[in-house]
Amino acid sequence: MPACPPASVQFCDVTPNDPLFWNESYWTYPLLSTQDIPESDQNLEYSLIDATVTDIQYELFLDLNSDFIVETVVQSAALPAPNTIIFSNIAGGGVARAFDERAVPEDQKFGFAIEKVVSGDTITARVRWNTTLAPTAYVLPQLPYGLHRIEWIVSYSNGTTQRCVQDFVVTDCKKPTVVCLNGLSVNIMQTGFINLWAADFLQYTEDNTTPGNLLNIGVVRAEESTGTFPTDGNGNPRTEVVFYCDDADPDPELVELWCIDKFGNADFCQIYVTITDIFNTCPVDTGGWAKIQIRRWCDDAFVGNVNTGLGSGGTVYMDSLGMPRGLIYPISPAMLANGTVPVIPVKEDDPLNGVDIFDLQAIVKHILGLEPLANPYQILAADANKSGSITSFDLVELRKLIVGLYSQLPNNTSWRFIDGFLVIPDPSNPFGGTNGNATNGFLIAPDTIFFDYVALKVGDVTCDGIPGLQNPEAEDRNAPYVFEYEDVLMQTGETREITLRFSEAINWNALQMSLGLDPALAVLEAWESDLPASEMTLYSPDQHALNMVWSAVSDRRFAVGENFLRLRLRALAPLRLSEALRLSGARFQSFALDQAGESRKLDLSPLNTSDQTAAPFVVPNPVAGGSDAVIRYQASAPETIQLNLYDAAGRLCFRQVFQLEAGAQQLRIPASAMPQSGVYFWHLNDAGGILVRGQ
């Protein structure tokens, strides 16, 4: 038989969206937050040179609700009425919807059609639109953006048929237009620098499909440009550039202003900025500097990402060993003349950094007088509610922070900064006079003011956090401790109570655990534990996660098989529980402390049931950055299947055909197919789902 067309193709659109097609209240396009689906005229056709071909028909499968799964089919052998498409009719039924909003008579409204052309032994079939008024006047159809599929059905004179399948994506490929203002000239502020924002450089920007309010703009100094849309470490647009005294000279600075649309198309323009110092703010030569030293209380580690009254930038300066000790800022001669410059450090990122059950147990022992906290800054770090004392209320606040009831402590900051020159008269009670976090510093040279701060991370009394960075993973000191549960099978809508039990006897006095459910497979409806409510905090941020922190005054003995936690789950799809339940680690690592104060990671162990029938499709979600994704599939008989993976803009990232034997299968998607973190969509035969690639 003749070869089929390519298995997949991407159609790039560069035309403006036409509001007269696919624009009704019942249509939706979430990427652009609109009911007007963008569209593009596309030529779908199939030609064969074969005298034995008697007919060609098509079945056009469309994704009209933008979930990356086709739900609507147009069959050329049974075409719908003009200006009509039967939405969501693949499984039967469906709803009649219009797509042509032109102000013309009904007999001039477009409808789907098939055009066939025979020339000698060549037969060509095309997907077209026509009207009742002119049924032979065929035009290219305006197909909506999305991931679609067409199947050509070829009939032969010997009675056989052949199906040729082609996936295709209709998407926007046009870069947005971004126009910079003419050259700018700005003056250095008295602080010794000036911040300019992306909007300061913009004359206008526009795009063919993405509305102006959804276009993102970013700005970067040309020497820092990577040739792509500028983002920060969290993937957010860089919207600010900073110029310092060193930039104040006759030579202008070159800046790139970028614009990116919702489909990832980006372009930029360039602008020159002249930096002036008309008020003589900038010091001459090396004069006029502020040195700010910020060191952690426990190890003198340099603390980064600190904002100050002088700004959030600055140049890092080193000690005699070449280690970072702080920041250097240019300041004005006027500030130097006064002899003092008030500075207030602020650092509010990652309140959970270094805070875990090790800290809770250290605070418990301090309250009971068993092992008092020895360092005054350690005591200040334990005062979570900033009440000026250490009580059980601080434990409650920190438990709420760990499980996620708090995104940050309501009565405290993430970090506190104490004047490094402050003398604490009573180290066992350091609260008097230490609540302020501003200092005026002092002159260490005619042109330099020096500031010294002691930094402490609130809640981190064991000092195991990372200054300025993310929460570190708990140390793996022993083999994991295992909770057992029955690995049951569940059908869609079924509710089960699941019990986590101890697999061995142990003495514990603290635990933190984060459970997660695959959001495509199950939801959490209720939970219950026999541990005292006064010692624990449980919190479910959504129906797919449960965070737990427990800390006790004394050790507790748990017996083999003893119930620890009961969960009530409801299945959203056929599943085996072990495919849906996991220790997530999304917020923190799960581990416990034994009577010796040693940590032990936690793990889950499913106990097999007698029924070995597997759920048909299961995929871990999210997928860790750098890891392959595995879709588990149960084949009832030998078969050939095709797996496709698409990114959020509908671009094909991966395709593979699998020849399967009967039984349980693992279909692997390599990490290289998901180069960026974010949402991906997989499609396998007539099923599909979502993958989320983490950092």
N, C-alpha and C positions, 0 to 999 in steps of 0.2 A: 504494500500500500504506500501511497505518497507520504512524504514527510509532513508533519504538522508545522504550524508556525512556531516561532520561539515560545518557550514555556512562560516567559514573563517579559513585560515591557513597561517602561515608564513614559507617560505622555506629559511633556512639559508645557505648561500654559504661561504665556506672557501677556495675555490680553486682559483688559479691565473686566471686572465682574459685571454681568448683565442682570440688573434687578428684575427683568421681565421673564426670567426663567428660574424655576426651582425656588420660588420665593412665596411661601405661604406660612400661615401661623403654625401648621402642623409639621413643617420641615424644621430641622435643627442642624446647626454646624457648631459644635461646642468650641472648637479651636478658636473661632472668631466671635463666639458669644452672639450668634445671629441666627435668624430663621431663614436667611437667604443663602442657600448653598452656592458657592462659586462653581462655575462650569466652564467647559472648553469644548469647542467643536472638534470631534475626533473621527478619523477615518478607520473604521473597523471593517476589514474585508478579507476574503480568503479565496484564492484562485487555484484551480487544479487543471492540469493538462492530462486528461484521461477520458477516453471515449466511453468507458464503462460506467462513468458517473451519471446517475440519473437525476439526482437532486442534492441540494445543499440547504439546510436550515440552520438557524442559530437559536441558542438559549443564552440570553444575556442576564447574568447574575450581578445584582447591584447592592452595594452597601449604602443605604440612604439615611441611616441614623448615626453614621460616623463611629461605629464601635468596632470597625475593622473585621466584621463578620457579615458576609452577604446574607440578606434576608428576603430579597425581592428578585423575582425572575420575570423576564419578558421573553415569551416564546414566539418565534416567527410563525410557527404553524397555528398559533391561536392568539393573534395579536389583540391587545386591548383596544378600546374605542379611542378616537382622537382625544388628545389632551388628557389622557388617563393612564395611570399606572397603578397596578394592584399592589399596594405596599404590604410587605411581610406576608407573601403568599407561598413561600417555599414549602412550609409545612401544611399548606392547605388554607383555605379561607382567604384572608387579606382584606384590605380596605382600599377603596378606590380614591385616588388622589390626583389633583391636577398639577401640571408643571409649567404650563404656558399661560403667562399673565398678560400677553399683549392685548391691546384694546382693538381686536379685530372680530369679525363675525365668526360664529362657531365653525363654519365650514372652511375657515382659513386657519384654524388652530392646528398646530403640529401634532402628529401622532407617530408612534414607532412603526416602521415598515421594513421590508426586505426588498432589495433590488438585486435581480439576477440578470447577468449578461452572459450569453453564449456566443462564442466565436470559434468556429471549427471544433476542435477537441477541447477547447479551453472553456471552463465554466467558472464564473466569478459570482460570489454572493457578498452583499454589503449590508451593513446595518445603516439604515437611513431614517430620516423623518420625511413625511409628506402630509398633504392636507386632503380633505374630502373634495374640495373644489378642484385641486390639481393633483390627482393621485399618482401621475407619472413624473411629476416634477420633484425629484428627490433632492434633499439637502443633507449636509452633515449634521448628525445629532449633537445637541449641546448636552454633553454628559457631565454629571456633577462630580466634584472632587471626591476622591475616595479610592478604596481598594476594591476592585471589581474583578469579574471573571467572565469570559465568553467561551462557550463550547459550540464548535461547529459540528453538525451532524451530517455526515456524507453518506448518501445511499448509492449502492452499486447495482448494476443490472443482474448480478447473480443473487440478489436478495440480502447481501450482507450490508452492514453499516459500520462506520468508523467515527469515533469521537475525537476531536482535537481540542485540547483544553489550553487556554492562555489566560494567565493572571495579568491584569494591567492596573496601573495606578495613574490617576489623573491628579496632578498636583501643580502648585505654583513654583516656577523656577526663575521668576523675574526678580532681580535685585531692586530694592527700594531706591527711590531718588532722594538724595540728601544734599542740600546746598548750604554751604557755610556763609557766614557774614564776611564782609571784607575785613582786612587786618584790624586787630584790636591793639589798644595801648592801655595798660593798667599800671597803677602805682602800688608799690609795696606798702602794706599796712604797718602800723607802729609795732606790731608784734614781730616784724621781721619776715613775714611771708604773706601770701595772698592766695586764697582758694578761689578757683574758677570752676563753674559747673558746666555740664554739657549744654544746657539751655543757653548759656552765655554766648556760645559759638554758632547757634543754629539760626539760619534764615527760614528754611522750611524743609519739610520732608513729606513724601507721599508714596503710595504704593498702589499697585493694580488691584489687590484683593484685601490686604490687611488694613482696617480702618486706622486713621491717624492716632487715635487714643490707645491703640494696641501696639503701635510701633515703639520699640525700645531704642534709645540713643545712648551712646557711650563715648567717652573721650579718653585719650591717652596721649602722652608726649611722644613725638615721633620716634625718639631714640629708644623708647620702651615698647614700641609696637611689635606685635608678633605676626602681623598681616591678617589677623582674624579679629572678630568683634571682641573688644576688651572686656574682660570679666575679672572679678576678684576671686579669692580662694574658695568662695562658696558658690561660684557660678553666677553671681549677680552682676548686672552691668556696672562698669566703673563710670561713675557720673561726675568725678571730680579730679582736677589736676591742681597741684600746689607748686607755686613758684617762690623761691627763696631769694635772699640777698645775692647769692652767687649768680642768679639769673638776671640781675639788674645791670644790663650793659647795652650798648647800642645794637648789638646783634640780636635780631628777633629770635624767639623760640618757635619751633614748628610743632603744631598740634594736629592730630587726626581726630575728626569727629565721625563716628560710625552710626549707622542705623541698621537694625535687623528686624525682619518681619517675622510673623508667627510660623513661617515655614523654614526658617533658618537661612534665608537669603540675606546677605549683608553687603553693604558698600560704604564708602567713606569719602569725605572731602578733606582738604588740608587748609589750615589757616595759620598765618604768622601772628605771634603775639609779642609785642614790645613791652618789656618790663622796665619801669622807671622808678626812681627814688627821689622824687622832687622835694620831700620833706627831710632828706638826709637821715632817714631812719636807720639805714644799714651801717654797721660799724666799718671803720676803715681798717684795712689789713685784717688782723685777727681779733680786733677788739669787739666787745659787746656780746658776751656769750653767757648762757646759763647752763650749768652742768647739773643734771638731775640723776642722782644715784638711787635706784630702787632695788633692794635686796631682800630675799625671802628670809624669814626669821630663823629657819631651821638649818639652812645650808648656805646662806649668802648667795643663792642662785639669782642671776639676773632675771627680772620679771619683765616680759615684753607685752606688747599690745596695750600699753597704758596711755590713756588720754590725760592731758594736763591742761591747765589754764593757758599754756603757751601753744597748745595744738597737739595733734595726734601723731605728728611726724618726728622730725629730729634725726640727728646723726648719732649712731651708736659709738660710744667711746670705750676704750679698753683699759684694763689695769696693766700692771707691770708684767704680768704673765701672758698678756694678749687675750685675756678673757673679757667678755662684754660686762661692763659695769653700769651702764646707764645711757642717757641721751644727752646730746648737746643741742641747744636751740640758740639761734641768734636773737638778741633782744636790743631794744633801742637805747641810745645814750641817755635818754631821759629817765628810763627805768634804772639804769646804773647810777645816775646822779642821786636818786633817792636812797640808794644803798640797799633797798629791799624790794623784792618782787613776789607778791603772794602767788603760790602755786598749789593747786588742788588736784592730786591724781585721782583718776576714776577708771575702774576696770570692772565691767559688768558681764563679761562673756562667760559662758559655760559654768553656771552655778554648781553643777554636779561634779566638777573637776576635783578628783581626789576624795570625794565624800562617799563613804560606804560603811558597812557594818563594823569594820575595824575601828572607825572613829566613834560609832555609837557605843561600842563596848568600852573604849577608853574613857568616854564621858560617864558611863554608868559606874565604872570603878572609881572615878574621881568623886562623883556625888556620894558614894557609899564610904569614901575615905580609904578604900582598899589600896589604890595606887593613885595618889593625887597627881594632877598635871603639874609638871615641875617648872615649865617656862611661862612667864607672864603672857607672852604672845600666844602661846598654846591655849591658855585660859581664855584670852580674848576671842580666839577662833572658835572655841566651844560655845560661846554666847550667841547662839543662832538667832534668838529673838531680840538681841541687843537690849536686854533688860538690866544689865549690870550685875548679873549673877548667873550661876550655872545650876539649872534645875531640870526636872523631868520634862518641863515644857520645851526645853531646847531639844530633847530627844524626839518629842512629838513633831516639832517643826522639821527636823532633819529627816525623819522617816517620810513625812509628806513630800519633801523635796526629792528623795530618792525614788519613790514609786511614781512620781509625776503628778501628784495632786497640786503641787506648786511648780510653776515654771521658774520661779525665783523666790527667795525668801521675802515675805511681805514686809518685814520690819528691819531688814538689813540689806547690805550690799553684797555682791559676790566676793569682792576683795575689800580689805581695809588697809589703810596706810597710816602708820604712826611715825611721828617725827623721830628720826634716828638719833637726834641729840637730846631727846627727852629722857630724863632720869625718872625711873619708876621707883618710888620710895619703898613700896611693899610689893615685891614680886608675886606673893601669894594672893594679892587682891589688887590687880592692876587697873581696876575700872575707873578710879578717880583721875580725871584730867586727861584721859586718853581717847575720849570719844571724838575729839576734833581731828581732822585729817589734813589741815592746811598748815604750812609753815612759810616763813618769810626768807629763810636761808641767810647766808652771810657772804661777804666779799672774801674771796680767797686770792684775788689779784685785782689790780686797778680796773680791769675790764671783764671780770668773771665773777658771777654769783654761784655759790654751791648750795645744793639741796641734798639732803640725805633722808631716805624713807626706809622704814622696815615694813615689808609687805606680808600680809597673812591672808590665806584663803579661808573664808568663813566656813566652818564645819570640818575642815581638814586638819584635825589635831595630830594625826600621825604623819603628816607631811609627806604623803606619797603621791600628790598630784603633780602635774607638769605645769610649770609657770608659763602662762600665756597660751597653752595648747589644750589638747583634748583630755578627757578623762582616761587615765591609763587602765589597761586591762589588769584585773586582779592576778596576783602571782599564783602560778600553778605549782603548789608545793606537794601535792599528793595526787594519787589516782582519783578520778571522779567518783563521787558518791551517787548511787543510782536510785531513782524512784521508778517503781514498776507500775504498769497499768495494763488493762486488758485491751488488746489491739482488735477492737470490734469493727465490723462492717456496718455502714449506715447508708440508707437510701435517702433520696431527696426529701426534705421535710421531716425526717425522723429525728426524734429527740432522745438522747441517752444521758445518763448520769455516769460520769467517769471518776474513778477514785485513784489518786496517787498514793502508793503505799511504800513503806521503807523496806528495802531489800536486805538490810542488815541492821543489827543493833548498834547504837552509837549514842554518845552523850554530846549534846549540842547546847550552845548558849546564844547563837545568833545566826541569821540566815537572810539572804536577799535573793530573790528569784524573779525572773521575767519569762512568762509563758506567752507564746504567740500561736495564732491560728492562721492558716492560709485563708485570706479573705474571699477567695473564689470557692472555698469548699465548706466552711463551717463558721458559725457565730457562737459566741459565749452568751448564755442567757442568765446563769446564776453561778455562785460559788460559795463555799462554806468551809471553815477550818475549825478544828477543836482547840486550837491554841488560844490562850487568853487574849481578849480584844485589847486589853490595856498594854500588851507587849508587842502588838503588831499593827501594821497598816496595810490594807489591801486597796488597790485602785485599778479600775479598768478604764483606760483612756478611750477605748472604743469597744466594739463587740468582737474584736479580734486579738485582744491582748489583756493580760492580767499581770500586774506588778505587785510584789509582796516583800515586805521587810519585817523581820521579827528579831527582837533582841530582849533577852531575859537577864534578870539579876543573877540567877544561879543556873547551873547546868541542868538540863532536862534529859532524862533517859527515854529513848525511843526504841521500841521493840521491833523485831522482824515482823513484817506484815502489818504493822500498825498503820491505820489510816492517817494521812497527813492533810490532804486537800481533796475536796469533792467539787467537780465541775459539771454543770449541765450544758450540753452542747446540742446545737441543731444543725443538721446537714443541709447545705445549699446545693449539693450535687452528690452523686454516688461516690463513696470514699471508703478507704481503710483509714482508721484513725491515725496510724503512724505516719501517713502521708500529709496530715493536716496539722498535727500538734507538734510543737517544737519548743525548745528553749531559745527565745528569740535573740537576746543580747542587744535588742534595738536601743534600749536606754542604758543598761548596765549589764555587767557579767553576773552570772548566777553562781553563788558559792555560799558555803556555810563555815562557821567557826566551831571547832570542837572544844572540849574542856581544857585542852592545853594551849588554846589560842591559835592553833594552826588552821589555815584555810584549806578548804577542800572544794573543788569545783563540783557542780551538780550535773547530772545527766538523766535522760529518760530512757527506759528500757521497755519496749512493748512486749507483752506476753502473747504469743501466737494463739489464734483461735482455730477451731477445727475447720471452719469454712475458709478456703484459700482463694475464693473468687476475688479478683482485684478490681478496683475501680478502673473504668476504661481510660480516663485521662487524669493524670496528677502531675503537677509541676511545682517544685519549691518556689516560694515567692516571699521576700525578695531574693534575688540572686546576688551574692557578694561580688564586689568588683574584682576582676581578674579571674573569676571562677567560671567554669562551663555551666550551662543550664542543662538539666536533664528532664525530659518529659517521659514519664512512665506510661506505657500503653499496653493494654491487654488485647492481643490478637486472638480471635476465636478460631481462625484458620489461616493458612499461608496467604499472604496478600502483599500487594505493592501499594505503598502510600507515599505521599509527597508532603514534606514539611517546609513551610515558608516562614520567614521572620521579617517584620517590617518595623521601621522606627515610627515616631509619633507623627512625622510628616507623610507617612505612607510609602517611604522609599524602601525597596527590597534590600535587605541586609544579608540574607542567607537563604539558600535553597538546597535541599537534598532529597533524593528519592531513596527510600528504604525498601529492600526486599526482605520481608519478614516471614519467619516461621510462626506456627501457632504457639501461644503462650505469652508470658510476661516479657516485655521489651523495654529497653532504655534507649531513647532517642536523644542524642547529645547535640547541643548547640554550642559551638566553641565560643570562648570568651572574646576572641578576636572579632566575632560578628556583632558584638555590642561594645564598640569602642568608647562610647560616652555613657555616663550615668544617666538614668531616666527611664521612661516607659517604652516598652517594646510590645509588639503584638505578634503572636504566633498563630498560624493557621495550618491545620492538619485535616486533610479531606474536608468534611463538612463541620468540623469542630474548630474552636479557637479559644484563645484566652490571652491573658496579659502577663508579661514578665516585667519586673522592676529591678533594674540593675543598680546596686548601691555603689558607694564610693570605693 
